[in-house]
């Protein structure tokens, strides 16, 4: 049985200007934009429509701004190391790729550990998704949104870590035979990682600061 070869794995398609893999990830990210966009829009509409004094700010709700700020810096730094891992491959330096990709994975794990401690603190103080806010017409709305959006985002970070671990541990073997194709895979993973970071950059001020 002959091998089925997917065209334009390393060369851009003449019509789209990008490789097949990159086109696929952009289409996937478009669906992710609709997912998070719907959640953000719902949050904003409900908050704007809430009566005065019935919707808490992040500080009033007990969200830890310093921890959120720290995690924001962690993810921004991880985006830099992700770019450097791809650039290292383009410059023919797989050793640097391993270091930068390892740093990206470690920073992603650090984000999840910090988020875990933040959730633990909420649970310790009796704050759960269904916890009410005094004076709100729908008491569980704020914390329901908080845990839903941040939990969904944390899941995306976790999945991104798994992909990056695969690229670092097993996927790197492809670099020996098809370096351009492997660099393309890392670039695709990087696009996903940057999207996850961008979601948090919007999510942090919306929940924590406003």
N, CA and C atoms as an extended XYZ file, in Angstrom:
630
Properties=species:S:1:pos:R:3:atomname:S:1:resname:S:1:resid:I:1 pbc="F F F"
N         0.856       -1.197        0.000 N   UNK     1
C         0.000        0.000        0.000 CA  UNK     1
C         0.889        1.243        0.000 C   UNK     1
N         0.703        2.097       -0.961 N   UNK     2
C         1.537        3.290       -1.075 CA  UNK     2
C         1.199        4.307        0.007 C   UNK     2
N         2.220        5.067        0.394 N   UNK     3
C         2.031        6.088        1.427 CA  UNK     3
C         1.234        7.268        0.874 C   UNK     3
N         0.256        7.709        1.639 N   UNK     4
C        -0.533        8.874        1.248 CA  UNK     4
C         0.169       10.129        1.759 C   UNK     4
N         0.599       10.972        0.863 N   UNK     5
C         1.345       12.173        1.225 CA  UNK     5
C         0.425       13.382        1.170 C   UNK     5
N         0.344       14.106        2.269 N   UNK     6
C        -0.438       15.340        2.296 CA  UNK     6
C         0.403       16.451        1.670 C   UNK     6
N        -0.065       17.084        0.617 N   UNK     7
C         0.757       18.115       -0.045 CA  UNK     7
C         0.904       19.381        0.798 C   UNK     7
N         1.933       20.123        0.479 N   UNK     8
C         2.182       21.427        1.102 CA  UNK     8
C         2.375       21.327        2.613 C   UNK     8
N         3.170       20.322        3.030 N   UNK     9
C         3.494       20.200        4.446 CA  UNK     9
C         4.640       21.134        4.829 C   UNK     9
N         5.519       21.419        3.873 N   UNK    10
C         6.643       22.317        4.144 CA  UNK    10
C         6.641       23.543        3.233 C   UNK    10
N         5.952       23.440        2.100 N   UNK    11
C         5.877       24.560        1.172 CA  UNK    11
C         4.483       25.187        1.229 C   UNK    11
N         4.387       26.511        1.162 N   UNK    12
C         3.066       27.170        1.197 CA  UNK    12
C         2.214       26.782       -0.015 C   UNK    12
N         0.924       26.666        0.230 N   UNK    13
C        -0.012       26.413       -0.866 CA  UNK    13
C        -0.080       27.673       -1.734 C   UNK    13
N        -0.083       27.539       -3.040 N   UNK    14
C        -0.084       28.732       -3.908 CA  UNK    14
C        -1.310       29.624       -3.751 C   UNK    14
N        -2.426       29.059       -3.294 N   UNK    15
C        -3.631       29.860       -3.137 CA  UNK    15
C        -3.712       30.530       -1.769 C   UNK    15
N        -3.368       29.782       -0.707 N   UNK    16
C        -3.499       30.315        0.650 CA  UNK    16
C        -2.254       31.049        1.123 C   UNK    16
N        -1.104       30.696        0.567 N   UNK    17
C         0.147       31.316        1.005 CA  UNK    17
C         0.719       30.736        2.282 C   UNK    17
N         0.095       29.678        2.796 N   UNK    18
C         0.579       29.021        4.016 CA  UNK    18
C         0.567       27.514        3.797 C   UNK    18
N         1.253       26.795        4.670 N   UNK    19
C         1.258       25.338        4.583 CA  UNK    19
C        -0.094       24.781        5.014 C   UNK    19
N        -0.311       23.503        4.695 N   UNK    20
C        -1.586       22.872        5.054 CA  UNK    20
C        -1.781       22.867        6.567 C   UNK    20
N        -0.707       22.578        7.313 N   UNK    21
C        -0.806       22.542        8.767 CA  UNK    21
C        -1.145       23.897        9.358 C   UNK    21
N        -0.520       24.939        8.819 N   UNK    22
C        -0.782       26.273        9.352 CA  UNK    22
C        -2.203       26.725        9.035 C   UNK    22
N        -2.692       26.370        7.864 N   UNK    23
C        -4.088       26.691        7.532 CA  UNK    23
C        -5.023       25.980        8.494 C   UNK    23
N        -4.703       24.715        8.801 N   UNK    24
C        -5.532       23.953        9.733 CA  UNK    24
C        -5.574       24.567       11.116 C   UNK    24
N        -4.419       25.015       11.631 N   UNK    25
C        -4.403       25.581       12.984 CA  UNK    25
C        -5.120       26.919       13.008 C   UNK    25
N        -5.040       27.706       11.924 N   UNK    26
C        -5.761       28.980       11.894 CA  UNK    26
C        -7.273       28.749       11.902 C   UNK    26
N        -7.731       27.717       11.198 N   UNK    27
C        -9.156       27.395       11.221 CA  UNK    27
C        -9.583       26.931       12.612 C   UNK    27
N        -8.734       26.128       13.246 N   UNK    28
C        -9.039       25.673       14.602 CA  UNK    28
C        -9.089       26.850       15.566 C   UNK    28
N        -8.121       27.759       15.452 N   UNK    29
C        -8.104       28.918       16.349 CA  UNK    29
C        -9.299       29.828       16.112 C   UNK    29
N        -9.795       29.847       14.896 N   UNK    30
C       -11.008       30.637       14.621 CA  UNK    30
C       -12.182       30.102       15.430 C   UNK    30
N       -12.283       28.784       15.532 N   UNK    31
C       -13.352       28.204       16.347 CA  UNK    31
C       -13.139       28.508       17.832 C   UNK    31
N       -11.878       28.554       18.254 N   UNK    32
C       -11.570       28.891       19.642 CA  UNK    32
C       -11.913       30.347       19.951 C   UNK    32
N       -11.693       31.218       18.978 N   UNK    33
C       -12.070       32.627       19.148 CA  UNK    33
C       -13.574       32.739       19.387 C   UNK    33
N       -14.348       31.951       18.650 N   UNK    34
C       -15.810       31.982       18.834 CA  UNK    34
C       -16.196       31.454       20.217 C   UNK    34
N       -15.493       30.427       20.683 N   UNK    35
C       -15.779       29.865       22.005 CA  UNK    35
C       -15.519       30.879       23.110 C   UNK    35
N       -14.290       31.398       23.160 N   UNK    36
C       -13.958       32.354       24.214 CA  UNK    36
C       -14.652       33.694       23.990 C   UNK    36
N       -14.859       34.058       22.729 N   UNK    37
C       -15.562       35.304       22.442 CA  UNK    37
C       -16.983       35.283       22.969 C   UNK    37
N       -17.647       34.138       22.861 N   UNK    38
C       -19.016       34.020       23.380 CA  UNK    38
C       -19.027       34.155       24.896 C   UNK    38
N       -18.044       33.541       25.567 N   UNK    39
C       -17.979       33.641       27.026 CA  UNK    39
C       -17.674       35.061       27.471 C   UNK    39
N       -16.703       35.704       26.821 N   UNK    40
C       -16.361       37.080       27.181 CA  UNK    40
C       -17.527       38.020       26.931 C   UNK    40
N       -18.191       37.852       25.785 N   UNK    41
C       -19.318       38.728       25.457 CA  UNK    41
C       -20.452       38.551       26.459 C   UNK    41
N       -20.725       37.301       26.831 N   UNK    42
C       -21.782       37.051       27.813 CA  UNK    42
C       -21.458       37.702       29.142 C   UNK    42
N       -20.195       37.587       29.555 N   UNK    43
C       -19.776       38.191       30.827 CA  UNK    43
C       -19.959       39.710       30.792 C   UNK    43
N       -19.493       40.326       29.709 N   UNK    44
C       -19.575       41.786       29.599 CA  UNK    44
C       -21.032       42.245       29.572 C   UNK    44
N       -21.879       41.576       28.803 N   UNK    45
C       -23.280       41.974       28.700 CA  UNK    45
C       -24.002       41.837       30.038 C   UNK    45
N       -23.741       40.744       30.752 N   UNK    46
C       -24.387       40.561       32.051 CA  UNK    46
C       -23.888       41.576       33.063 C   UNK    46
N       -22.606       41.881       33.002 N   UNK    47
C       -22.070       42.845       33.958 CA  UNK    47
C       -22.598       44.254       33.679 C   UNK    47
N       -22.606       44.642       32.418 N   UNK    48
C       -23.107       45.972       32.062 CA  UNK    48
C       -24.577       46.105       32.421 C   UNK    48
N       -25.324       45.015       32.268 N   UNK    49
C       -26.747       45.064       32.548 CA  UNK    49
C       -27.110       44.889       34.011 C   UNK    49
N       -26.117       44.577       34.850 N   UNK    50
C       -26.400       44.370       36.272 CA  UNK    50
C       -26.654       45.699       36.972 C   UNK    50
N       -27.547       45.687       37.945 N   UNK    51
C       -27.824       46.898       38.722 CA  UNK    51
C       -26.598       47.280       39.543 C   UNK    51
N       -26.488       48.554       39.857 N   UNK    52
C       -25.339       49.045       40.619 CA  UNK    52
C       -25.239       48.339       41.974 C   UNK    52
N       -24.039       47.892       42.289 N   UNK    53
C       -23.804       47.235       43.568 CA  UNK    53
C       -24.117       45.752       43.593 C   UNK    53
N       -24.535       45.213       42.450 N   UNK    54
C       -24.879       43.784       42.413 CA  UNK    54
C       -23.831       42.953       41.678 C   UNK    54
N       -22.782       43.603       41.202 N   UNK    55
C       -21.719       42.869       40.504 CA  UNK    55
C       -20.378       43.319       41.076 C   UNK    55
N       -19.585       42.400       41.638 N   UNK    56
C       -18.346       42.799       42.301 CA  UNK    56
C       -17.207       43.049       41.326 C   UNK    56
N       -16.270       43.890       41.732 N   UNK    57
C       -14.996       43.975       41.020 CA  UNK    57
C       -14.163       42.766       41.422 C   UNK    57
N       -13.052       42.568       40.741 N   UNK    58
C       -12.210       41.432       41.071 CA  UNK    58
C       -11.716       41.463       42.503 C   UNK    58
N       -11.319       42.641       42.967 N   UNK    59
C       -10.824       42.775       44.339 CA  UNK    59
C       -11.935       42.507       45.341 C   UNK    59
N       -13.114       43.042       45.082 N   UNK    60
C       -14.252       42.812       45.975 CA  UNK    60
C       -14.614       41.331       46.057 C   UNK    60
N       -14.418       40.611       44.960 N   UNK    61
C       -14.749       39.192       44.925 CA  UNK    61
C       -13.649       38.324       45.522 C   UNK    61
N       -12.564       38.957       45.944 N   UNK    62
C       -11.485       38.204       46.577 CA  UNK    62
C       -10.451       37.659       45.614 C   UNK    62
N       -10.443       38.143       44.373 N   UNK    63
C        -9.423       37.684       43.433 CA  UNK    63
C        -8.090       38.330       43.772 C   UNK    63
N        -7.033       37.559       43.674 N   UNK    64
C        -5.698       38.012       44.070 CA  UNK    64
C        -5.002       38.639       42.867 C   UNK    64
N        -4.951       39.970       42.837 N   UNK    65
C        -4.360       40.684       41.703 CA  UNK    65
C        -2.862       40.418       41.569 C   UNK    65
N        -2.067       40.422       42.667 N   UNK    66
C        -0.638       40.110       42.516 CA  UNK    66
C        -0.389       38.734       41.911 C   UNK    66
N        -1.171       37.732       42.324 N   UNK    67
C        -1.007       36.395       41.755 CA  UNK    67
C        -1.380       36.401       40.277 C   UNK    67
N        -2.472       37.070       39.937 N   UNK    68
C        -2.870       37.171       38.540 CA  UNK    68
C        -1.826       37.883       37.704 C   UNK    68
N        -1.229       38.931       38.260 N   UNK    69
C        -0.168       39.666       37.562 CA  UNK    69
C         1.044       38.772       37.345 C   UNK    69
N         1.415       38.018       38.377 N   UNK    70
C         2.552       37.100       38.262 CA  UNK    70
C         2.308       36.074       37.161 C   UNK    70
N         1.120       35.495       37.134 N   UNK    71
C         0.809       34.500       36.112 CA  UNK    71
C         0.786       35.117       34.716 C   UNK    71
N         0.391       36.382       34.620 N   UNK    72
C         0.435       37.068       33.326 CA  UNK    72
C         1.863       37.177       32.828 C   UNK    72
N         2.782       37.551       33.715 N   UNK    73
C         4.194       37.652       33.339 CA  UNK    73
C         4.763       36.285       32.972 C   UNK    73
N         4.313       35.245       33.675 N   UNK    74
C         4.772       33.885       33.374 CA  UNK    74
C         4.385       33.499       31.952 C   UNK    74
N         3.134       33.750       31.573 N   UNK    75
C         2.685       33.363       30.241 CA  UNK    75
C         3.330       34.214       29.152 C   UNK    75
N         3.517       35.503       29.407 N   UNK    76
C         4.191       36.352       28.418 CA  UNK    76
C         5.615       35.859       28.187 C   UNK    76
N         6.304       35.501       29.271 N   UNK    77
C         7.659       34.971       29.148 CA  UNK    77
C         7.661       33.658       28.380 C   UNK    77
N         6.649       32.811       28.618 N   UNK    78
C         6.577       31.530       27.916 CA  UNK    78
C         6.370       31.725       26.416 C   UNK    78
N         5.683       32.792       26.026 N   UNK    79
C         5.525       33.075       24.603 CA  UNK    79
C         6.870       33.422       23.968 C   UNK    79
N         7.699       34.135       24.729 N   UNK    80
C         9.039       34.491       24.225 CA  UNK    80
C         9.885       33.237       24.042 C   UNK    80
N         9.882       32.357       25.040 N   UNK    81
C        10.679       31.134       24.929 CA  UNK    81
C        10.135       30.227       23.824 C   UNK    81
N         8.826       30.261       23.598 N   UNK    82
C         8.247       29.464       22.507 CA  UNK    82
C         8.771       29.952       21.165 C   UNK    82
N         8.813       31.255       20.969 N   UNK    83
C         9.352       31.816       19.719 CA  UNK    83
C        10.816       31.447       19.563 C   UNK    83
N        11.563       31.529       20.658 N   UNK    84
C        12.992       31.222       20.596 CA  UNK    84
C        13.233       29.746       20.278 C   UNK    84
N        12.346       28.864       20.730 N   UNK    85
C        12.512       27.447       20.414 CA  UNK    85
C        12.370       27.220       18.910 C   UNK    85
N        11.385       27.895       18.294 N   UNK    86
C        11.206       27.788       16.846 CA  UNK    86
C        12.370       28.426       16.099 C   UNK    86
N        12.796       29.600       16.558 N   UNK    87
C        13.913       30.290       15.902 CA  UNK    87
C        15.195       29.459       15.987 C   UNK    87
N        15.371       28.744       17.082 N   UNK    88
C        16.563       27.901       17.237 CA  UNK    88
C        16.596       26.810       16.170 C   UNK    88
N        15.438       26.232       15.868 N   UNK    89
C        15.381       25.219       14.817 CA  UNK    89
C        15.690       25.825       13.457 C   UNK    89
N        15.166       27.011       13.191 N   UNK    90
C        15.408       27.665       11.901 CA  UNK    90
C        16.885       28.004       11.733 C   UNK    90
N        17.596       28.204       12.850 N   UNK    91
C        19.029       28.493       12.798 CA  UNK    91
C        19.876       27.233       12.911 C   UNK    91
N        19.213       26.061       12.915 N   UNK    92
C        19.938       24.806       12.952 CA  UNK    92
C        20.571       24.478       14.275 C   UNK    92
N        19.921       24.860       15.362 N   UNK    93
C        20.463       24.633       16.696 CA  UNK    93
C        19.460       23.858       17.546 C   UNK    93
N        19.412       22.525       17.393 N   UNK    94
C        18.439       21.731       18.166 CA  UNK    94
C        18.706       21.749       19.662 C   UNK    94
N        19.956       21.965       20.069 N   UNK    95
C        20.259       22.045       21.498 CA  UNK    95
C        19.568       23.224       22.153 C   UNK    95
N        19.604       24.384       21.481 N   UNK    96
C        18.911       25.565       22.005 CA  UNK    96
C        17.408       25.349       21.982 C   UNK    96
N        16.924       24.641       20.956 N   UNK    97
C        15.490       24.318       20.912 CA  UNK    97
C        15.070       23.568       22.166 C   UNK    97
N        15.861       22.574       22.560 N   UNK    98
C        15.518       21.786       23.744 CA  UNK    98
C        15.442       22.662       24.989 C   UNK    98
N        16.386       23.588       25.120 N   UNK    99
C        16.401       24.461       26.309 CA  UNK    99
C        15.195       25.390       26.321 C   UNK    99
N        14.916       26.019       25.193 N   UNK   100
C        13.807       26.970       25.149 CA  UNK   100
C        12.452       26.259       25.250 C   UNK   100
N        12.319       25.103       24.608 N   UNK   101
C        11.066       24.378       24.712 CA  UNK   101
C        10.879       23.857       26.135 C   UNK   101
N        11.956       23.397       26.759 N   UNK   102
C        11.876       22.969       28.153 CA  UNK   102
C        11.435       24.111       29.064 C   UNK   102
N        11.959       25.318       28.784 N   UNK   103
C        11.560       26.481       29.578 CA  UNK   103
C        10.091       26.814       29.358 C   UNK   103
N         9.616       26.682       28.121 N   UNK   104
C         8.203       26.944       27.831 CA  UNK   104
C         7.301       25.988       28.601 C   UNK   104
N         7.672       24.719       28.599 N   UNK   105
C         6.893       23.715       29.326 CA  UNK   105
C         6.908       24.005       30.825 C   UNK   105
N         8.096       24.338       31.357 N   UNK   106
C         8.212       24.616       32.789 CA  UNK   106
C         7.378       25.831       33.184 C   UNK   106
N         7.376       26.866       32.347 N   UNK   107
C         6.591       28.064       32.648 CA  UNK   107
C         5.090       27.764       32.586 C   UNK   107
N         4.689       26.933       31.627 N   UNK   108
C         3.286       26.539       31.564 CA  UNK   108
C         2.863       25.775       32.804 C   UNK   108
N         3.738       24.877       33.263 N   UNK   109
C         3.434       24.126       34.489 CA  UNK   109
C         3.386       25.048       35.699 C   UNK   109
N         4.293       26.033       35.740 N   UNK   110
C         4.285       26.997       36.839 CA  UNK   110
C         2.970       27.759       36.874 C   UNK   110
N         2.474       28.152       35.701 N   UNK   111
C         1.184       28.839       35.628 CA  UNK   111
C         0.085       27.990       36.248 C   UNK   111
N         0.057       26.703       35.890 N   UNK   112
C        -0.996       25.820       36.401 CA  UNK   112
C        -0.860       25.597       37.905 C   UNK   112
N         0.376       25.498       38.395 N   UNK   113
C         0.586       25.317       39.840 CA  UNK   113
C         0.078       26.535       40.606 C   UNK   113
N         0.418       27.730       40.108 N   UNK   114
C        -0.042       28.959       40.758 CA  UNK   114
C        -1.559       29.046       40.707 C   UNK   114
N        -2.140       28.702       39.562 N   UNK   115
C        -3.601       28.728       39.442 CA  UNK   115
C        -4.236       27.710       40.395 C   UNK   115
N        -3.578       26.569       40.571 N   UNK   116
C        -4.073       25.569       41.513 CA  UNK   116
C        -4.091       26.098       42.936 C   UNK   116
N        -3.034       26.795       43.340 N   UNK   117
C        -2.995       27.403       44.676 CA  UNK   117
C        -4.079       28.470       44.812 C   UNK   117
N        -4.325       29.205       43.726 N   UNK   118
C        -5.366       30.235       43.766 CA  UNK   118
C        -6.740       29.606       43.950 C   UNK   118
N        -7.012       28.528       43.213 N   UNK   119
C        -8.278       27.812       43.385 CA  UNK   119
C        -8.382       27.248       44.799 C   UNK   119
N        -7.284       26.679       45.293 N   UNK   120
C        -7.288       26.092       46.629 CA  UNK   120
C        -7.657       27.130       47.678 C   UNK   120
N        -7.114       28.352       47.518 N   UNK   121
C        -7.449       29.422       48.450 CA  UNK   121
C        -8.923       29.770       48.417 C   UNK   121
N        -9.493       29.785       47.211 N   UNK   122
C       -10.927       30.072       47.079 CA  UNK   122
C       -11.750       28.987       47.784 C   UNK   122
N       -11.407       27.732       47.538 N   UNK   123
C       -12.164       26.634       48.148 CA  UNK   123
C       -12.029       26.659       49.667 C   UNK   123
N       -10.836       27.009       50.144 N   UNK   124
C       -10.597       27.067       51.585 CA  UNK   124
C       -11.488       28.112       52.252 C   UNK   124
N       -11.784       29.189       51.526 N   UNK   125
C       -12.637       30.248       52.065 CA  UNK   125
C       -14.105       30.038       51.692 C   UNK   125
N       -14.444       28.857       51.210 N   UNK   126
C       -15.834       28.550       50.910 CA  UNK   126
C       -16.368       29.161       49.640 C   UNK   126
N       -15.482       29.483       48.686 N   UNK   127
C       -15.901       30.080       47.424 CA  UNK   127
C       -15.862       29.009       46.339 C   UNK   127
N       -17.029       28.738       45.741 N   UNK   128
C       -17.170       27.725       44.698 CA  UNK   128
C       -17.943       28.337       43.529 C   UNK   128
N       -18.049       27.618       42.396 N   UNK   129
C       -18.784       28.179       41.255 CA  UNK   129
C       -20.208       28.621       41.578 C   UNK   129
N       -20.862       27.953       42.507 N   UNK   130
C       -22.243       28.307       42.852 CA  UNK   130
C       -22.338       29.267       44.030 C   UNK   130
N       -21.196       29.756       44.505 N   UNK   131
C       -21.209       30.680       45.642 CA  UNK   131
C       -21.877       31.992       45.246 C   UNK   131
N       -22.743       32.493       46.093 N   UNK   132
C       -23.493       33.705       45.783 CA  UNK   132
C       -22.730       34.975       46.129 C   UNK   132
N       -23.137       36.065       45.485 N   UNK   133
C       -22.611       37.388       45.804 CA  UNK   133
C       -23.763       38.216       46.364 C   UNK   133
N       -23.605       38.804       47.552 N   UNK   134
C       -24.703       39.539       48.193 CA  UNK   134
C       -25.269       40.636       47.297 C   UNK   134
N       -26.562       40.643       47.165 N   UNK   135
C       -27.234       41.698       46.409 CA  UNK   135
C       -27.440       41.405       44.948 C   UNK   135
N       -26.828       40.324       44.443 N   UNK   136
C       -26.968       40.016       43.024 CA  UNK   136
C       -28.299       39.334       42.755 C   UNK   136
N       -28.888       39.639       41.594 N   UNK   137
C       -30.147       39.009       41.234 CA  UNK   137
C       -29.933       37.515       40.957 C   UNK   137
N       -28.768       37.173       40.409 N   UNK   138
C       -28.403       35.777       40.201 CA  UNK   138
C       -27.096       35.559       40.954 C   UNK   138
N       -27.154       35.098       42.184 N   UNK   139
C       -26.001       35.100       43.083 CA  UNK   139
C       -24.755       34.408       42.559 C   UNK   139
N       -24.912       33.351       41.777 N   UNK   140
C       -23.741       32.571       41.389 CA  UNK   140
C       -23.106       33.041       40.083 C   UNK   140
N       -23.607       34.116       39.483 N   UNK   141
C       -23.152       34.503       38.144 CA  UNK   141
C       -21.664       34.806       38.101 C   UNK   141
N       -21.158       35.662       39.001 N   UNK   142
C       -19.753       36.064       38.929 CA  UNK   142
C       -18.821       34.878       39.089 C   UNK   142
N       -18.957       34.140       40.179 N   UNK   143
C       -18.040       33.020       40.420 CA  UNK   143
C       -18.257       31.899       39.407 C   UNK   143
N       -19.467       31.770       38.913 N   UNK   144
C       -19.708       30.798       37.862 CA  UNK   144
C       -18.887       31.115       36.624 C   UNK   144
N       -18.895       32.403       36.225 N   UNK   145
C       -18.095       32.829       35.083 CA  UNK   145
C       -16.602       32.697       35.392 C   UNK   145
N       -16.207       33.096       36.594 N   UNK   146
C       -14.784       33.051       36.952 CA  UNK   146
C       -14.222       31.638       36.820 C   UNK   146
N       -14.880       30.676       37.433 N   UNK   147
C       -14.374       29.311       37.400 CA  UNK   147
C       -14.503       28.688       36.006 C   UNK   147
N       -15.557       29.034       35.270 N   UNK   148
C       -15.735       28.481       33.929 CA  UNK   148
C       -14.659       28.970       32.976 C   UNK   148
N       -14.458       30.295       32.929 N   UNK   149
C       -13.506       30.849       31.962 CA  UNK   149
C       -12.076       30.506       32.337 C   UNK   149
N       -11.705       30.693       33.612 N   UNK   150
C       -10.326       30.394       34.005 CA  UNK   150
C       -10.049       28.899       33.959 C   UNK   150
N       -11.055       28.083       34.278 N   UNK   151
C       -10.873       26.634       34.205 CA  UNK   151
C       -10.696       26.168       32.772 C   UNK   151
N       -11.495       26.711       31.852 N   UNK   152
C       -11.366       26.355       30.441 CA  UNK   152
C       -10.010       26.803       29.901 C   UNK   152
N        -9.580       27.976       30.322 N   UNK   153
C        -8.267       28.461       29.893 CA  UNK   153
C        -7.157       27.565       30.436 C   UNK   153
N        -7.253       27.173       31.704 N   UNK   154
C        -6.242       26.291       32.297 CA  UNK   154
C        -6.191       24.961       31.550 C   UNK   154
N        -7.341       24.451       31.118 N   UNK   155
C        -7.372       23.214       30.341 CA  UNK   155
C        -6.617       23.391       29.029 C   UNK   155
N        -6.774       24.529       28.390 N   UNK   156
C        -6.052       24.795       27.142 CA  UNK   156
C        -4.546       24.874       27.392 C   UNK   156
N        -4.148       25.479       28.503 N   UNK   157
C        -2.723       25.519       28.846 CA  UNK   157
C        -2.186       24.101       29.030 C   UNK   157
N        -2.949       23.262       29.739 N   UNK   158
C        -2.538       21.881       29.987 CA  UNK   158
C        -2.370       21.117       28.670 C   UNK   158
N        -3.313       21.268       27.752 N   UNK   159
C        -3.225       20.586       26.463 CA  UNK   159
C        -2.030       21.090       25.659 C   UNK   159
N        -1.761       22.384       25.735 N   UNK   160
C        -0.593       22.933       25.053 CA  UNK   160
C         0.707       22.369       25.615 C   UNK   160
N         0.754       22.181       26.929 N   UNK   161
C         1.932       21.577       27.560 CA  UNK   161
C         2.142       20.156       27.047 C   UNK   161
N         1.061       19.384       26.930 N   UNK   162
C         1.173       18.013       26.446 CA  UNK   162
C         1.739       17.974       25.023 C   UNK   162
N         1.263       18.870       24.166 N   UNK   163
C         1.764       18.924       22.795 CA  UNK   163
C         3.246       19.280       22.780 C   UNK   163
N         3.633       20.256       23.580 N   UNK   164
C         5.038       20.673       23.618 CA  UNK   164
C         5.936       19.583       24.180 C   UNK   164
N         5.437       18.843       25.163 N   UNK   165
C         6.218       17.716       25.690 CA  UNK   165
C         6.430       16.672       24.601 C   UNK   165
N         5.387       16.387       23.831 N   UNK   166
C         5.528       15.419       22.740 CA  UNK   166
C         6.577       15.889       21.731 C   UNK   166
N         6.533       17.180       21.376 N   UNK   167
C         7.500       17.713       20.423 CA  UNK   167
C         8.925       17.609       20.958 C   UNK   167
N         9.092       17.844       22.245 N   UNK   168
C        10.418       17.829       22.844 CA  UNK   168
C        10.960       16.419       23.015 C   UNK   168
N        10.118       15.493       23.438 N   UNK   169
C        10.593       14.150       23.792 CA  UNK   169
C        10.572       13.198       22.602 C   UNK   169
N         9.471       13.153       21.863 N   UNK   170
C         9.329       12.190       20.775 CA  UNK   170
C         9.389       12.837       19.391 C   UNK   170
N         8.800       13.989       19.246 N   UNK   171
C         8.726       14.617       17.929 CA  UNK   171
C        10.063       15.056       17.381 C   UNK   171
N        11.032       15.297       18.243 N   UNK   172
C        12.332       15.802       17.805 CA  UNK   172
C        13.046       14.845       16.859 C   UNK   172
N        12.673       13.562       16.894 N   UNK   173
C        13.301       12.586       15.994 CA  UNK   173
C        13.083       12.971       14.534 C   UNK   173
N        11.962       13.658       14.248 N   UNK   174
C        11.671       14.072       12.880 CA  UNK   174
C        12.674       15.102       12.381 C   UNK   174
N        13.282       15.839       13.288 N   UNK   175
C        14.227       16.894       12.894 CA  UNK   175
C        15.412       16.328       12.123 C   UNK   175
N        15.797       15.089       12.438 N   UNK   176
C        16.963       14.482       11.797 CA  UNK   176
C        16.721       14.200       10.326 C   UNK   176
N        15.481       13.913        9.965 N   UNK   177
C        15.171       13.565        8.573 CA  UNK   177
C        14.462       14.690        7.820 C   UNK   177
N        13.585       15.410        8.509 N   UNK   178
C        12.835       16.490        7.871 CA  UNK   178
C        12.811       17.722        8.779 C   UNK   178
N        13.915       18.447        8.837 N   UNK   179
C        13.996       19.590        9.760 CA  UNK   179
C        12.960       20.675        9.507 C   UNK   179
N        12.659       20.952        8.247 N   UNK   180
C        11.686       21.997        7.936 CA  UNK   180
C        10.280       21.592        8.375 C   UNK   180
N         9.975       20.329        8.176 N   UNK   181
C         8.656       19.856        8.579 CA  UNK   181
C         8.503       19.911       10.100 C   UNK   181
N         9.567       19.551       10.820 N   UNK   182
C         9.497       19.602       12.279 CA  UNK   182
C         9.398       21.046       12.765 C   UNK   182
N        10.154       21.935       12.149 N   UNK   183
C        10.056       23.351       12.515 CA  UNK   183
C         8.651       23.883       12.280 C   UNK   183
N         8.001       23.373       11.217 N   UNK   184
C         6.625       23.770       10.957 CA  UNK   184
C         5.679       23.304       12.048 C   UNK   184
N         5.922       22.096       12.572 N   UNK   185
C         5.097       21.595       13.669 CA  UNK   185
C         5.267       22.453       14.919 C   UNK   185
N         6.493       22.849       15.181 N   UNK   186
C         6.751       23.694       16.352 CA  UNK   186
C         6.089       25.056       16.164 C   UNK   186
N         6.124       25.580       14.951 N   UNK   187
C         5.474       26.861       14.682 CA  UNK   187
C         3.967       26.767       14.894 C   UNK   187
N         3.369       25.658       14.468 N   UNK   188
C         1.932       25.461       14.652 CA  UNK   188
C         1.596       25.382       16.137 C   UNK   188
N         2.400       24.637       16.889 N   UNK   189
C         2.195       24.573       18.335 CA  UNK   189
C         2.360       25.955       18.965 C   UNK   189
N         3.305       26.726       18.431 N   UNK   190
C         3.522       28.076       18.942 CA  UNK   190
C         2.332       28.988       18.701 C   UNK   190
N         1.693       28.859       17.548 N   UNK   191
C         0.501       29.669       17.271 CA  UNK   191
C        -0.600       29.379       18.286 C   UNK   191
N        -0.779       28.098       18.593 N   UNK   192
C        -1.759       27.726       19.613 CA  UNK   192
C        -1.365       28.312       20.971 C   UNK   192
N        -0.086       28.202       21.319 N   UNK   193
C         0.390       28.693       22.615 CA  UNK   193
C         0.201       30.202       22.732 C   UNK   193
N         0.504       30.918       21.664 N   UNK   194
C         0.324       32.372       21.698 CA  UNK   194
C        -1.150       32.740       21.846 C   UNK   194
N        -2.020       31.969       21.215 N   UNK   195
C        -3.453       32.224       21.355 CA  UNK   195
C        -3.888       32.055       22.809 C   UNK   195
N        -3.427       30.992       23.443 N   UNK   196
C        -3.773       30.755       24.848 CA  UNK   196
C        -3.271       31.907       25.719 C   UNK   196
N        -2.059       32.384       25.436 N   UNK   197
C        -1.521       33.517       26.191 CA  UNK   197
C        -2.348       34.775       25.953 C   UNK   197
N        -2.765       34.984       24.709 N   UNK   198
C        -3.549       36.169       24.373 CA  UNK   198
C        -4.899       36.150       25.081 C   UNK   198
N        -5.504       34.968       25.191 N   UNK   199
C        -6.772       34.843       25.912 CA  UNK   199
C        -6.601       35.305       27.356 C   UNK   199
N        -5.503       34.896       27.994 N   UNK   200
C        -5.275       35.293       29.382 CA  UNK   200
C        -5.051       36.796       29.507 C   UNK   200
N        -4.393       37.396       28.517 N   UNK   201
C        -4.144       38.837       28.558 CA  UNK   201
C        -5.459       39.612       28.541 C   UNK   201
N        -6.471       39.085       27.859 N   UNK   202
C        -7.799       39.701       27.898 CA  UNK   202
C        -8.536       39.315       29.173 C   UNK   202
N        -8.361       38.069       29.589 N   UNK   203
C        -9.103       37.556       30.731 CA  UNK   203
C        -8.666       38.213       32.043 C   UNK   203
N        -7.377       38.433       32.206 N   UNK   204
C        -6.853       38.981       33.461 CA  UNK   204
C        -7.459       40.341       33.817 C   UNK   204
N        -7.394       41.340       32.941 N   UNK   205
C        -8.011       42.632       33.338 CA  UNK   205
C        -9.525       42.552       33.447 C   UNK   205
N       -10.170       41.728       32.611 N   UNK   206
C       -11.626       41.652       32.639 CA  UNK   206
C       -12.135       41.126       33.984 C   UNK   206
N       -11.487       40.118       34.538 N   UNK   207
C       -11.944       39.523       35.781 CA  UNK   207
C       -11.283       40.136       37.011 C   UNK   207
N        -9.997       40.392       36.930 N   UNK   208
C        -9.236       40.793       38.110 CA  UNK   208
C        -9.220       42.306       38.370 C   UNK   208
N        -9.185       43.099       37.309 N   UNK   209
C        -8.935       44.524       37.464 CA  UNK   209
C       -10.187       45.385       37.341 C   UNK   209
N       -11.166       44.956       36.566 N   UNK   210
C       -12.339       45.807       36.310 CA  UNK   210
C       -13.489       45.522       37.256 C   UNK   210
